[in-house]
Amino acid sequence: MNRPTTMTLGEIGRPKLSRDGRTIVVSIPISFRRQGGRKRVVTPANSPSWSPPQPNVDNTLVKAVVRAHRWRNMLETNLFASVRELAKAEKINESYLCRVLRLTLLSPTLTDAILNGLQPDGLDLAQLLKSIPAEWDQQRRLFETN
């Protein structure tokens, strides 16, 4: 008979600060069980379960970011000589095209979050089409507080 073996690590306690004050040690009780060659992590019975936030892909945001990069590429490869020509070819307002093009200035972190559905709560296209700072640190501070 193949009985599961259990290995328990850690004990519940307060975080401990090292003598030099640069490191904090946090102990988390966890147990590993081996069943049928498979490893499972089992949390203590009285602890709440945790799971990462579920992605919430906003297709409007994704579409706008993708369009912005596509349009920028068209301009940079000289497929169109000006924003006016591109707007005419895409049959959209030149002003709107310029506002959407600014989305290419979003930080890679924010762009990645939008594409993966992990954008800050309440972030929508109207907010992004307003004047946004070009500096990535300022963008992070602006969208973290919202």
N, C-alpha and C positions, 0 to 999 in steps of 0.2 A: 504494500500500500504506500502510495506516494503522498506523504503529508506535507502541507505547506510549511516552510520555515519562515520565521519572522525575525527581522533585525530592526531594533528600534534605536534611533539616534536622537540625541538632544534631550533637554528637559526644559520645561517651561520656566522662564526666568526673565529678569529685567535685562535690557541691553547693557553691556559693560563697556566702559571707555578705557582704552589702553593708557598706560602711564604717561606716554608722550602726548596724549590728547588728540592724536591724529586718526585713530582707528576705533570704530565701534563694532563690537561683536554682538550679533543678535542670534540667539539660539531658537530654532524652530523645531518642535517635535515632529518627527516624521518616521514612518516605518515602511520598510520594503518587504514585500512578500513574494516569494518565488512559488509560482503554481504552474506546473506543466511547462517549465522552461521559460515562462513569460514573467517579466517583472512588472509589478504594479505599485504605484505610490498611493498609500492610504493615509488620509489625514485623520487626526484624532476625532473621536465620535462627537465631542462637544464643540468642535470648531465649525464656523460657517464655511460653506463651500465657496470657492472663488473661481471665476472664469474671466478671461480677458474680455474687454468690451466688444460687442458684436459690431462688425463693420456696417455702416449705414451709407451706402453709396448714393450720392446725390448726382443723378445723371445730368442735371442741368449744369452743375459745376464742372463735372468731368468733360462734358461736351464743349464748354466754353474754354477750358484750359487746352484741350486738344486742338480746337479751332485756332486759338491764339498761336500755338506753336506751328501749326500748319501754315497759317498766313505769314508768320515771320519767316519761315523757310522759303515760301514763295517769293517774298520780297528780297531775301538775302541771295537767292539763286538767280535774281534778275528775271524771273518769270514775268513779273510785273514791274514797271519802272517806278510806280508811285502807289501810295495808299489810295489815291483817288481812282486809279485804274483798277486796282484790286477790288475796291468797293463796288465799282461799276460791274465788274465781271461776276462778283458774288451776289449782285443785286441786293445790297444792303446799304444802309446809311453809313457814310464815311466816318461820322462822329462815333457811332457804335463800334465800328471796326477798330478805331483808334483806342477806345476804352478797353475792348477785349484784348487788343495787342499788349496792353500793359500787364496782362496776366502772365506774360513771359518773364516778368521781373519778380514773380513770387519766388520765395526761397525754395530750394530743393526739398527741404523738410516739409513745408506746407504743401507743395505740389504733390509730393509723395503721399502725404496724408489724405489729400483730396482724392487722388486716384485710387487709394485703397479703402476709401469710405471711413477714414478715421479723422476727418476734419473736426475742428473745434465745434462744440454745440452751438447752434444758432447761426453758424456761418452760412451765408447765402450769396448768390451771384450779385444781388444789388449792393451788398456791402463791398464786394471785391471790385465792382466797377466804379466805385467812388475813388477818390484820390487816395492811393495807398502809398506808404513810404517805400522808397527803393531799397533802403537798408534792411537787411534780413533780421537783425536784432530788433529793430523797431517794429517790423511786421509781427515777430513772435510776441512781443509785449502787447501790441494792439489786439491780436486775436486770442491771446490767452485770457485777457480780462473779459472778453465778450462771452 
